[in-house]
Amino acid sequence: MSLHADEFFAELRLPFHDHAIVGNTYLAAPTPGAHLRLRIDFTRTIYADTYGGIRLAVVHPDRGEIDAVALSFLDHGTFDRRDMASNRPLDNSTRATFNKHHRPGQPPWAGAEFAGLRDAIEQYTTVWFPGAWTASAPNRVAGRSAHMAPAPPTPRGARAR
């Protein structure tokens, strides 16, 4: 069975227009005219055909891989809802993973929440590819701005720091 990597990366809704998916690898040129490229692969687990996250790498055509980071599905809550709904225990080896074996008509990552993973990709690519993350990224939820509360009054005779 196929991993359907093209559908997985489509679900991530990455804003890079100049990209291609080769096998199970996402390749992009986030900044037009620059030499650096972005490569995203799935990270394997100790079990065959089972994936526990993705690995982002910044690649230079002459110098090769310059930097890389692994983003686990567990750390970014990608499968939290799916695992809770199926009552998967915390110590289960299949927690926060998916494999290429799945139910017909459903992707292997059915039940995934991509917001945390997408935010982490945005943070990483913003460092290496400034300005590449376009306005196509979803807006943050309104009302989540910082609110400054007034400082409590100091009692008379107390010294302020």
Secondary structure, DSSP 4 states (H G I P E B T S, - for coil): ----HHHHHHHHT---SSEEEETTEEEE--STT-S-EEEEEEEE-SSTTEEEEEEEEEEETTTEEEEEEEEETTTTTTTHHHHHHTT--TT-TTTT-EES---TTS-TTTT---HHHHHHHHHHHHHHSTT-S-TTSPPPPTT-S--PPPPPPPPTTPPP-
